[in-house]
Amino acid sequence: MAAFLEVLEETGARRGEAFNLKWTDIDLLSGTIRITPEKGSNPRVFKISTKLARMLCSVPKTSDRVWIYKNVYNLEKGFRRQRKRVAHKLGNPRVLRVHFHTLRHWKATMEYAKTKGILYVQKLLGHKNLKTTLRYTQPVVLPQNEEYICKAAKTVEGVIDLIEAGFEYVTDVNGCKLFRKMKTSYLGT
């Protein structure tokens, strides 16, 4: 279940798209997952974290399909049972409002907050219609006068240094990876 939820979190895939994953859709060497679309959307390929790669390695390979559940409804039933236990254990009934689709909305909102690129989020979610994507991106409230420090890296070592220094990836330009970090004086620290 944890691996399934991690797939949803990292890819923003629909539950059915994630449930239909086959081992041939996962390339652990390159660290990617290929999402086969449903609902007429577009196919997508995602880079996955080493955490998710490790989680997927621990899933038993009993068939060509990744998940051992008979169908998506059994998977969801197991999720609801675990969610109820967690809500009770934490004493937090709001946990009961979390669904598989909540992670798709979360991914869309977080990616939009990071990139401000609605077309990027549209592509990430596989939507053909921008209006659909706009329903997914929750309003993101950020400070009005954002100030950033910008850096570029051409090597893996340079990228690692910037990420470790708290910079976030923005885009590629002319063979360079561009990163940004909000100025700390602006944050009051």
C-alpha positions in Angstrom: 0.0 0.0 0.0 2.8 2.4 0.9 4.5 1.9 -2.5 1.2 2.5 -4.3 0.6 5.7 -2.4 4.2 6.8 -3.2 3.5 6.2 -6.9 0.4 8.4 -6.7 2.3 11.1 -4.8 5.3 11.2 -7.1 3.4 11.0 -10.4 0.0 12.4 -9.8 -1.4 9.4 -11.7 -5.0 8.4 -11.4 -5.6 5.4 -9.2 -6.5 3.3 -12.2 -3.4 4.3 -14.1 -1.2 3.5 -11.1 -3.1 0.2 -10.5 -2.5 -0.9 -14.1 1.2 -0.6 -13.8 3.2 -3.5 -15.2 6.8 -4.3 -14.4 7.6 -3.4 -18.0 6.5 0.1 -17.2 9.2 0.5 -14.5 12.8 1.0 -15.4 14.8 0.9 -12.2 18.1 1.5 -14.0 17.0 4.8 -15.4 14.7 5.5 -12.4 11.5 6.0 -14.5 7.9 5.0 -14.5 5.8 5.0 -17.7 2.1 5.8 -17.0 -0.3 4.4 -19.6 -3.2 6.8 -19.7 -6.9 6.3 -19.1 -9.8 8.7 -19.8 -8.2 9.6 -23.2 -5.4 11.5 -21.6 -1.8 11.5 -22.7 0.9 8.9 -21.7 3.6 10.2 -19.3 7.0 9.2 -18.1 8.2 10.2 -14.7 11.5 10.2 -12.9 11.1 8.4 -9.6 12.9 8.9 -6.3 15.4 6.3 -4.9 12.9 5.9 -2.1 10.2 4.8 -4.5 12.6 2.6 -6.4 13.5 0.8 -3.2 9.8 0.4 -2.3 9.1 -1.1 -5.7 12.0 -3.5 -5.4 10.4 -4.8 -2.2 7.0 -5.5 -3.9 6.8 -9.3 -4.7 6.9 -10.0 -8.5 4.2 -12.7 -8.7 2.9 -11.6 -12.2 3.5 -9.1 -14.9 1.4 -6.6 -12.9 3.0 -4.7 -10.1 0.2 -4.8 -7.5 -1.1 -8.0 -5.9 -4.7 -6.8 -5.4 -7.4 -8.5 -7.5 -8.8 -5.2 -8.6 -8.7 -1.5 -7.8 -11.7 -1.8 -5.6 -10.0 -4.3 -3.3 -7.0 -2.0 -3.1 -9.2 1.0 -2.2 -11.0 -1.1 0.4 -7.7 -2.0 2.0 -6.7 1.7 1.9 -9.9 2.8 3.6 -9.4 0.2 6.3 -5.8 1.4 7.0 -6.9 5.1 6.7 -9.6 4.5 9.4 -7.0 2.9 11.7 -4.6 5.8 11.2 -7.3 8.4 11.8 -8.3 6.6 15.1 -4.7 6.2 16.2 -3.9 9.8 15.6 -7.2 11.1 16.9 -7.6 13.0 13.7 -10.8 12.5 11.8 -9.6 14.8 8.9 -7.4 11.8 7.8 -10.7 10.2 6.7 -11.1 12.9 4.0 -7.9 11.7 2.2 -8.6 9.6 -0.9 -6.4 8.3 -3.7 -7.5 11.3 -5.9 -6.4 13.7 -3.2 -2.8 12.9 -4.1 -3.4 13.9 -7.7 -4.8 17.3 -6.6 -1.9 17.7 -4.2 0.7 16.9 -6.9 -1.0 19.4 -9.3 -1.1 22.1 -6.6 2.5 21.6 -5.5 3.9 21.5 -9.1 2.0 24.7 -9.9 3.3 26.4 -6.8 6.8 25.4 -7.7 6.8 26.3 -11.4 3.9 28.7 -12.0 3.6 26.7 -15.2 0.0 25.7 -15.8 0.9 24.1 -19.1 3.6 22.1 -17.4 1.0 20.9 -14.9 -1.4 20.1 -17.7 1.3 17.9 -19.3 2.2 16.3 -16.0 -1.4 15.2 -15.4 -1.8 14.2 -19.0 -4.8 16.4 -19.5 -5.8 17.3 -23.1 -7.9 20.3 -22.0 -6.5 23.1 -19.9 -9.8 23.7 -18.2 -9.5 20.3 -16.6 -6.1 21.2 -15.2 -7.4 24.5 -13.8 -9.8 22.5 -11.6 -6.9 20.7 -10.2 -4.6 23.6 -9.2 -5.7 25.0 -5.9 -5.1 28.7 -5.4 -1.6 29.1 -4.1 -1.0 32.1 -1.9 2.6 33.3 -2.0 4.2 36.5 -1.0 3.7 39.3 -3.5 7.4 40.5 -3.7 9.2 37.2 -4.2 12.9 37.6 -4.5 15.1 34.7 -5.6 18.8 33.8 -5.8 19.3 32.1 -9.2 22.1 29.6 -10.0 23.0 27.4 -13.0 24.7 24.0 -13.1 26.1 22.0 -16.0 27.4 19.0 -14.1 25.9 16.4 -11.8 28.1 17.6 -9.0 27.0 21.1 -9.5 23.3 20.0 -9.4 23.9 18.1 -6.2 25.6 21.0 -4.6 22.7 23.3 -5.4 20.1 20.9 -4.2 22.0 20.3 -1.0 22.1 24.1 -0.6 18.3 24.3 -0.8 17.9 25.4 -4.4 14.9 24.1 -6.4 15.1 23.0 -10.0 13.3 25.3 -12.4 14.1 24.4 -16.0 16.8 23.6 -18.6 18.3 26.3 -20.9 21.1 25.9 -23.4 22.4 22.7 -21.6 22.3 24.2 -18.2 20.0 23.4 -15.3 18.6 26.5 -13.7 17.8 26.6 -10.0 16.3 29.1 -7.6 16.0 29.7 -3.9 14.0 32.4 -2.1 16.3 35.0 -0.5 16.5 34.3 3.2 16.4 37.9 4.2 12.9 38.1 2.7 11.8 35.2 4.8 12.8 37.0 8.0 15.5 34.5 9.0 
